[in-house]
Amino acid sequence: MSDGIALGKLELIPHRQLLVDGEPIAIGRKAIEILSALAKADGRVMTKAELMDAVWPGAVIEENALQAQMTALRKAMGDESKLIKTIHGLGYLLKIPTVEEHENGLPPIPTIAVMPFADLIGDPEQSYFVDGLMEELTSALTRIRTLFVISSGSSLALRNQGLSPAEAAEKLDVRYILQGSVRAVSNDVRINVTLIDTDNGGQIWANSFNGSMEDVFSLQEQVAIGVAGVTEFSIQKSETQRVINRPTSDLQSYHLYLRALVPFRTYTRQNIEKAMALLEEAIERDEEHALALSLAGTGHGLIAQFGWTDDQESQLTKMRDLFERALYFGSDDAQVVATAALSYWTVGRYAEASRHADRAVELNPGSSFAHIARGQLSAHAGKLAAAEDSIIRSMELDPFSPNRALQLGSLAQTRFVQERYVEAARLTREWTQINKSPMNVALLAACLNKMGESQAAADAIREMNALSPITLPNIAAMFFLDEDLRQKFLDAVTLSS
């Protein structure tokens, strides 16, 4: 309709109705009037008083009536409610997308605020620790480029207002809230942290940390690093589930990337091809999307690594080109840099891979993915103590990581070199339950032979050959940099071939 205003997937007919796909949305008249007033303001912030005058002219209205209508309006607008911005201490504004933004815009990345922690210490002289903890957490989260983090000053302005997570989220215009409490008994401190998705009120992650007031700054840093690593993938998992349930036609670059993660992590040929199609579309929409570029580069590397192509050199060239672009646009993103590290490792560029892994941990010490990249590279080089430290750190940071397969594989590889074959076999079996690849099946065969289970090892080798044409020497080269370690693996696995 000619008098309509496009609001993403919605269309507003001022003072009349709100449409989706041409059909009216069930919404109250006052909510329509609020949206119409915001649209008429043309991007200007409207104070609450102005809105109440526009919607209830001449009437004496409590502010909670406006709040109730605003809540109903946002619920009716669904995803497009992000266009209404709450400007703390001022009022509201409506950002009407331009035609270009509507057609090509990148959806907003997830938004999060760290709220002031409940101070249960009871000693005013120690309260600096609680505020310092909030600052550390906010600082750690800002290192994650896939999150938009509200400044601590905005969150502190809401202290002692008795707001629920949903109310705080609305005032700060965020989706996720990180909150918690600090309690001290004598010299011992217990910190509880909870991550909440305020869209549905669900608690998606919680943990407790214990320490001592003797070294409060070290404790603050420890908690910040631990929380940041888990938060990144917890929110990513939540966002992935959110977009999986949406129509494909509504997805844009970041949503396409999230959808690609699901099939990609199975590491099967069919699902890698599905993921690559989604990533190709994501990159078409945003040529500077570093996460999509890096994952697509990994895909080409895997295709070459597992022999799923007649032109390996072409796949490796595409991998290098994509990673050059990803690292150009995402040089300070730990996940992008760690992904590059693992991919360069798979194609035999160890020195480059190791440099990127160290850089990823430096960028975000709280990233479990960065630690697993460094752990895998250390295991590859036979640096067993360093490998074990990094892998265990990754598991501590994110015990339910979507990259569990990488954690298990690296630790299994380390245990094999340490000749702890029973444990290596157990870890490898768990690894194969997540995704089955020529590498983990071959490692399982090597462990089984060392355990005296030669028939089971022979069965595993047949399964490996059915999965991919890759050879055992090539697998040995992917596992180990050192020639002696490669031979140790080959001597074990070839007993069954």
Secondary structure, DSSP 8 states (H G I E B T S, - for coil): -TT-EEETTEEEETTTEEEETTEE----HHHHHHHHHHHHTTT--EEHHHHHHHHSTT----HHHHHHHHHHHHHHHGGGGGGEEEETTTEEEE----HHHHHH------EEEE---EE-S--GGGHHHHHHHHHHHHHHHTT-TT-EE--HHHHHTTTTS---HHHHHHHHT-SEEEEEEEEEETTEEEEEEEEEETTTTEEEEEEEEEEEGGGHHHHHHHHHHHHHHHHHHHHHHHHHHHHHTS-GGG--HHHHHHHHHHHHTT--HHHHHHHHHHHHHHHHH-TT-HHHHHHHHHHHHHHHHTT--S-HHHHHHHHHHHHHHHHHH-TT-HHHHHHHHHHHHHTT-HHHHHHHHHHHHHH-TT-HHHHHHHHHHHHHTT-HHHHHHHHHHHHHH-TT-TTHHHHHHHHHHHHHHTT-HHHHHHHHHHHHHH---HHHHHHHHHHHHHTT-HHHHHHHHHHHHHH----HHHHHHHH-SSHHHHHHHHHHHGGG-
